[in-house]
Amino acid sequence: MLSEECLNKTGRIFDIQRYSIHDGAGIRTIVFLKGCFFRCRWCCNPESQSHEIETLMVAGKPKIMGQDVTVREVMETVEKDRDYYRRSGGGLTLSGGEMLFQPDFARCLLMAAKDAGITTAVESTGFAKWETVESLLPYIDQFLMDIKHINSGKHKEFIGAGNELVLENARKIADYPGVELSVRVPTIPTFNATPEEIRDIAEFAGSLSHVKRIHLLPYHRLGSDKYTGLNRAYPMGDTELPDGEQMRMLRKVAEEASGLECVLGG
């Protein structure tokens, strides 16, 4: 039985999305936590980056991004779709932002889901002290981990921090029993969308224990209007989108380099 202290734990979210078929198996409810350690140039959820509550202008109207909620309140929404989870193999997914930015809240949410018999997934960069990551792993069924680049210098240039901690934690998560690890690669022109760079990431993924698949996530500009709504410039400018032929070529490169299944999309 989950403690009252955990059920009353407060965290800051900016959205809850029900009936999703992405970010984990089956039909899922995705809880988007606010705050992130990275500042990826292509981020499609710029409202997720700061932990502060912000105002986003949407079609000329202000929309408040960020609200403080308890674990109990979130679970009231999550549990509404229990039948869908059971039929589809779905459950709760924590996304963001970065759920490790609010580790105590994230841990209590995951514990509450497991206590309710609901499977869990997280979409994360793994960018935190190992002790923090490890404290959440007993309550995670699927770990969808972003590996954006192998070169730490380029990682820092486009994201704002190096990748050493990410790669170190990926190795440890892969060895942790009972957690299914998938590697996700946002495939971004000018950053990592070359055969050489994708091959490096795929070879790393293939070296990890118990990794089942790689997801190549094609770059898109679906969040660019949000930057305008936040009165911010879109960092990627008019960077061209990768076409289908290029993505299929990169998928083949990733499969050959890793020996793993490679899928396009989440």
C-alpha positions, 0 to 999 in steps of 0.5 A: 500500500502506497504511503500517504506521503507519496500520494500527496507528493507534489510535482509540476506538469504541463500536460497529460495525454490520454489514448496515446499509442506512442512512448511505450507499448499499447495504449498509454497515458503520458504525463509530461513533467516540466523542467529539463537539464538540456536545451536541444535546439530542435526541442518540439516542447520548448514549454517543457524546458523551464521548471517555471510556469510560463504563458504560451500564446496560442492563436492570440490567446494566453495559455498557462503552461505548468500546474502543480499537482499531487500524485493522487490527482494524476493517478485519478486520470491515469486509472480512468483507462485501466481497461484500455491498458489491460487490453492493449498492454499499455499503461503510464508513461512519464515524459517531459521535459525530463522526468529526472528533473523531478525525481521524487515526484517521478518515483512516487508516480511510478510507485503509484502506478505499480501499486495499482497494477499498471505498467510503466514506461519513461522517456528520458535522457538518463542525465542524472546521478546514477543513484537517482536513476537507480532509485526509479528503476525498480518501478519502470518496465520500459526505459525509452532512452535518448542517445543523441550523439556519441561525440561529446563536443557536438552533443554539448554544442547542440544540447548544452551539456556533454554526453558522458553521463548519458552513455555511462548510465545507458550501460548501467540501465542496460544491465539492470534486471527487469527493465526493457531498454530501447534506444531512441535517436532524434535524427537531426540534419546538421547534428547527427543525420549522417551515416557515420554519426548514426553508425556510431550511435547504433554500434554503441546501442548494439554493445549494450546488454538486453537492448531490443530495438533502436528508434530513429525519430525523424526531425520535424518542425511541429513545435516551431510555432510554440517558440513564437508563442513564448517570444523565443527564436526557433534555434533550428531556423529553416533546417531542411527535413529529412526525406523518406529515402534518407531515413530508410538509408539511415535505418539500414545503416543502424540495423547493419551496425547494431544487429538490432531491429530499427524502426522509424518513429516512436 
